[in-house]
């Protein structure tokens, strides 16, 4: 179905029946859409072409089995993600204007027979506890592979390991974040093995740390890379060819789809979204690096680096400077300078995660935090109870090391 540009999703309302729930999206014109379901966790995805959201989804009161409705803008495509409490049968269909209603797009979800209703006395299924965001820190080279070597003999493998360790320490001090190193000593780790480590830990983000080199010693400055489309295309072909990759792709079980074309489209969609996310986080990191170091390029570069080729994990490669440049070699040999670089990368990562937190993570809750000013008679436990959060979550959101608070102090109240 064709549609003009700028389809507007203007409202969402729910219509509940004993055996089904309808999510009715009201539009200004007929939509061009497609939908599919994903598992682990269970969710329905609806893509509307040439569309944008014009109202706040957070204002909608949801009902079982819908846990959350999220949106993401991918160029001119609006992606709606409906998180579910359990796997459910569904259908998506468009309705033409009728009576007092305009164009509508309906997501009809069949309720389980045993699912609780609004009048049921049993307890509704609980969402799993929020998890930490997992960030893989990948110091390049190592062991038999020294990487680039500076004029005075400084080896890239040692510099990037030191920066990687400093970055990991900063991340692990941040509530809701967990960093994992692909190597924590001077040892060689294969490129594919680095990607396997990321998949093993269900990584949300992959950051590879390097130092550049060039034949001319005048070359200088830090750079950030994301995967190029050409590199993504070659990796998609590999994923299609290797059956072990069909087990899981960002929660999609590719083995459920017999048609190779469908699998190819799903991989392509995942890679497109992943590259977009990689460019976003890369831009934030580059901006922060520009505050402490000279930049070689003021925009995120794209290349076919193998370590960036996970189709479903946003990945960036950070060149901390040119070790072949005498001045930058001296800087990279300084513990204080390496710490400043690590802090800049950490700040870029944090900025990205708080702007686009993965669902059901501690960061997602902290990103939605509201503020509360402490008044006389308040205690941390009373404030936590009043807002329906744990004391531990309240302390983590405010980086408190004790239960002591003071009158007039402003606290962040994490979501749920």
N, C-alpha and C positions, 0 to 999 in steps of 0.2 A: 504494500500500500504506500503510495507516494505521499509526501507531505512537504510543505514549504518549510523554510528555515524558521527557527525560533518557536518551536512548539513549547508552550509554557505549562508546567505542572503547577496548577494554581491552588489545589487543595487535596487533602486526603481525609476520607471519612471511613468508618468501619460499620459494617452491617453484620450482626451476629445472629446465627440461627443455631438450633440444637446440634446439628451435625456439620456445620460449616461456618467459616468466617470469611467475609468478603472485605478486601481492602480496595476501596474505590478511589482512584486518582482522577480528579477533575482537570480537564485540559481545555485549552483554547481552540484546539483543532484536532483533527484525526491524527493519531500517532503512527509512526513507522517504528516498530518495536520487534524485539525477539526476547525469548526467555529460556532459562535452563536452571536445573537444580544442582546443588553441590552438597557434599556430605563432609563430616568431620571438620567443623561443625555443620549441622544441617542448615541450609539456607536456599532461598530462591533469588535468582538474579534476573532483573529485567533491564534491558538496554533500550533506551529510546533515542533514536537518531535525531540530530538537529534540535535538541531540546535543552531546557534549563529549568531549575527549580525556582519558584518565586514565593515560597512560603517556608516557614520553619517546621521541620518534621518533629522537633522536640515537643511541640504543643499538642501532639496527638496522643490521646489516651489509648494504649494498646490492650490487646486481650489475648488469651491463650489460643493457639500455641505460638503467637508472635512475641518474640522477646525484644526485638529492636528493628527499626527501619532506618537504614543508612543511605547516604547518597555520595556519589563521587562524579566529578565532571572530568571526562576524558576527551579533550578537544571539544567537539560539538556533540558528543554523545553523553547523555545523562545515564549513569548506572544507578539503579535502585537495588539495594541488597536487603532482603527480608530475613532476619535471623529467626530460626525456629527452635522451639524446645525439643522437638523430635522430628524424625523424618515423616513427611506428610504428603498425601496426594494433593495435587493442585492443578489448576488450569488458569490460563491468562487469556482474556478476550477483550475486544474493544466494543463499545456501545456508541451508537450515533445519538445525536440530540433527540430528546423526547420530552414532551410536556415542559416542566420547569428545569430540566437537566440538559446540560450541554454534552460535549464529547467526554467520554469516560473510558478509562482503562481499568479493568477489574482483575484482581488477583484473588481467585477463589480457592480457599484452603479447606480441605476436608479434615474435620476433627476426628481424632481417635475416639472409639466408642467409650473407652475408659478414661478419657481426658476429663479433668475437672471443669465444671461450668461455674458461672457466677454465683449460683445458689448452692453448689456442692459444699459439704462441710469438710471434705478431705483437703489435705495440704497440697498446693500446686507444686509441680516439680521445680526444684531449685537450680539456678544456673551454677556451673562449676565456679570454684573460687578464682578470682582474677589472678593471672599469672604474670611473671616478669617478662619484659621484652628481652629477647636474646640477641646479642650483637656479636658477631664473629670478627675478631681482630686478627688480621693475617699479615704478620711481618714477612716480607718477601725474602726469597733466597734462603741461605742457611747451610751449614755443614760444608759439603764439598763445593757448593755454589756460593762464592763470596759476593756475587752481584757486581756492581760498579765499584771501581777503586779510585780514590782521589789522588791528586799529585803527591801528597805526603803519605800515601799508603792507607788512608782510612777506608775501611771496607763497608760497603752498603749493608751487608747482612747484620753487622753489629749495631750500626746506627738505627736501623728500622726496628730491630728487636728491642732496643732501649726505649724508642718512642712507643712501640706497641705495648710494652709493659706499663709505661706511664699512663697511656690512654686507657688501658684495662683497669688500672687502679682508680682512675677518675670515674669511670662508668660504674664500677662496682660500689662506689660510695654513694651513688645516686639511687634513691628509693625507686623501686619498680624496674630497674635495669640490671642486666647481667651480661658481662662480657666473657667471652671464651677465646683464648689464644689458639691459633692453629699450631704454633710452636712456641715454647717458653724457654728454649735453650738453643745452642748453636748446633742444630741438626737439620738435615735436608728433609723437606716434605714435598712430595710431588704435587703438581698443579691440580690434577684430578682428585688427589687425596684431600686437598684443601677444600674443594667443593663438597666432598663426601662428609667432611667434618661439619660443615654448615648444615647439611641435610640431617645428619645424625642428631644434631642439637635443635632441630626445627627452628633455624635462625630466622629472625625477622629482618636482619640487615647484615651485610657483609662489607667489611672495610679492609682493603688491602693497602699496606703501607710500604712505600718504596722511596728511593732517592735516585734522581735522574743522572744521566751522563751524556756528554756530547764531545765531538772531536775538537771543537773550539772551546777553550776554557772561559770565554766571555759569556757563554750561555748561562742564564741564571733564572731563578724564580720557581715558585711552587705551582703545581698543576693538579687538577682533579679530572679523572676520566670516568665515563660511564660506557656501557656497551653500545657499539654501533649496530645499526639495523642489519648490516651485512653479516656481522658476527652472530647476531641473533638468528638469522636465516639459516646459517650453517649448523648452529646448535639445534634448531628445531628439526632439521633433517636427521641429525644423530638421535634425538629423542624418539623419533618415529621408528628408526631402524632398530633400536635396542629395546627389547621387551621388558627388561628390568626397570626401565623408566616409566612403564605404563601403570605402575602400582599407585603412584600418587604424584599429583602436580598441584600444589597449593590447595590440598583438600579434595581435588578431583581424582577419582579413580578412573584412569583412562581405559582400563580393561572393560569397563561397562559399555564402551562405545566401540562397536565392531567396525564401523565405517572409518577407514583411514583418513578420509577428508574431514570428518567431524573432529577426530583427534588432532589433525593438523590445525584446524581453526581454533580449537581450544588452546593449544600450545601457543599459537600466534597471538591470541587475545591476552593470554597470561604474560607473554613476553612484552607486548606493547605496553601493558599497564606497569610492568616491572621496570622497563626502561624509563617510562615517564616518572615513576617514583625515584629511580636512581638519579635522574637529572635534577629532581627537586632537592633531594638530600645533598647531592653534589654541589648544587648552587649555594646552599646554606653553609656548607663546609668551606667552600672557596671564599665566600664573603668573610667568614671569620678568620681564615688564614691570611687574608689581605690586610688584617689589622696588625699582624705581627711579622709578616714576611713579604718580600717582593713577589709578585705574581708573574708567572711566565705567560699566562693567558687569562684574561678576565672573564672567560666563560668556560663552562664545563666542556672538555673535549670528549670525543667518542671514538672508540677503537675496538678491535676484536680481541682484547686480552682474554685468555682462557678463563682466568679466575672470576671474570665478570659474567660468565655465561649461564648462571642458574636462571632458568626461565621464570621462576616464581619467588626469587629472593632479591630485593633491591640491592645492588652491589656497586661500589665505587672503588677506584684505585687512586690513592693520593700520592703524588710525587712531592716529597717534602722540600725539594730544592735540587740543585745540580752539584753532586759531590765532585764533579770534574772542575768546578769553579773554585779557585783557592779560597776566596772569602766565604763561600757557602760551605766548603769543606770544614773550615775553621768553626763556623757557626754550628754545623751539625755535630761537631765533636764536643760542643758545650752542653753539659747537662741542663743548665738553666734554659738555654735556647730550645732544646728538645722538649722540655716541660711546657714551654709556651706554645710550641706547635701542637703538642698533645692536647693541651687545654682548648686550643682553637678548634681542633677537630671534634672534641667532646662537645663543645658548645653548639657547633653546627648540627651534630647528631641529635642532641637534646631538643634543639629548636624544631627540627623536623618531626621527631617523635611526638612532641606535644601538639604540633599542628595536625598531624595525621596518625594518631595512635592506633595500633592494631586493636581489634575488638577483644573484649574480655581480658584486658590487661590492667595491671595496677596503674600504668600511665594513662590509660583511657579514663579511669576514675579520677585521677589527679587533674587531668586536663579539664574536666568538667567541674572542678572545685569551685565552691562559692566562698564568700568571705563572712566572717563573724567577728564582731568586736567584743572582747571579754569585758564583762561588767562585774561589779562587786558581788561576791557570793558564788561566782562560777567556779567550777572545778573541771578538770579535763574529762573526768568520767561522766559528769552531768552533761557537758556539751556534746560528748560522743553519743550518749543515750538519746538526747534531744533530737539529734540529727540522724539517728539510725546508722551510725558507723561505729567501728571498734576504736578503742583507745589507741591500739597499735597503728591502725590506719591514719588516725588523726595525728599521731606523733610523727609518722613517716612523711605525711604531707607537709608538715611544718619543720621537719628535721630537728625535732625536739629530742634531747637525750634524757630528759627527766619529765616528771608530771607537773613541774612548776610552771605556772602561767601568771601573768600580771594584768591588773585592771588596765583597760585601754589597748591591750595587745590585739592585733588583728590576726586571726587564724584562718587558714584555708580549710574548708570543709570538703573532703573528697566525695565524689558522687557514689552513693550507695555503699 
